[in-house]
Amino acid sequence: MFGEFIKERRISLGITLRGFCRRIGIDASNWSKTERGLLLPPRDDETLRKIAQVLGIKEGSEAWIELKDKAHIGAGRIPRDLLSDARIVQALPIFFRTVRAKKPTSKQLDQLIHILRKE
């Protein structure tokens, strides 16, 4: 997911793998594994900012949010901005149950609907 997103943008801009890696200061053979989903995406904001800059993604844009979300998901983490919202954290178990096809209770569904309507 993350690697495909980066690779597609990189290629659409005509940037080679080696050229991209030189610009962000990462070894090309390791980065190739990241693009293929064999290594986890970078975790630090500094590297993500370098990647965004090379790909012409402005910090705060929809593409920036997508890049960060895909990096978090690829690393098996919930994005920090979501974890900082107590209402969202409270709704996560309901969401997980729903995704896993385990029927939530009526009360849980009402809570989720209430939280989503507030957003």
N, C-alpha and C positions, 0 to 999 in steps of 0.2 A: 504494500500500500504506500508507505513512505518512499521507498526506493523507486517505485514506478512513477510516482508523482514527480520526484526530482529528475529522474532520467528523461521523462517526456518533456519537461520544461527545458532541461539542458540541451537536448537534441533540437527542440524547436527553435532555440536561440543559436544553433550552430556551434555549440561549445563541445569540444571533445572531452572525453573522460579525463585524460591527462591534463588538459588545459584547465578544466574545472578544479581538479585536485590541486594543481599548482596555486590557483587563486585562493583556495580555502585552507591550504597548508595541511593536506591529508594525503597519506600514501594511496596511490591509485589502485593497487591490488586490493587493499582493504576496503576502499570505497566501492569498488566493483562488487564486492560481496554484500555491502550495504544495499546497493541498488538492486541486487538480486534477492534480497530478503534473507541472506544467510547470516548477516551480522545485524545487531540492533542499531537503530538510528542513534545519532548523537543525542546526549541528554542535556548538554549545557547550552544555555541561551547564546553564549558568544559564538559557538560554532553554527547554531541555527541562524544567527544574524549574518554571519559571513556567507552562508549558503544563500540566504534570501537576497543579499546584496548582489551576489554574482548572477542570480537569476532575475534580477530586476523586480523583486517583490518588496513593496514598501511595508515597513513595520506598522502594524495596526490594520492593514488592509484585510479583505476577505481571504486573499491568497496566503497572507501571513498566518492568519488564524488556522487555515486549513493545513499549512505546513507544520505548525506547532502541534495541532491535534493529531495529525498522522504520525508525527514523531513520538508523541506520548502513547498512542495506541500501539505503534510498532514495538515500543519498549514495554508494553503490558502495563501501562500506568494510566491513571485517570488524570486529565489535565488539572493543574494547580488551581486555575481560576474556578473550576467547578467544585473542587474540594473546599474552597474558601467560602462557599455559599452553603450555610447550614440547611436551608430548605432543600437544596438539590441533593445534598448528602443524605438527608432524611428520606428522600424519594428514591434513592438508588436501589435499595433492596426490593422495592416494589417493581421498579423497572427490570431488575435482573430476573425476578420471578416471572414477569410477563414474557421476557425474551426467552426464558427457558421453558415456556409453555406451561408453567405451573399457575393455576388460576389464583389470582390474588383475591382477598376478601373484599366485600363491598366497601368496607371502611377504608381499606388500603387504596382501592380505586378512587374513592372520593377524595382521599388525601392527595393522590397524584394529580387528579383533575384540578383540584384547588391550587396546587403549586404551579401547574402549567398555565393556568389562567392568569396567575399573578405575573408571570413572565411575559 
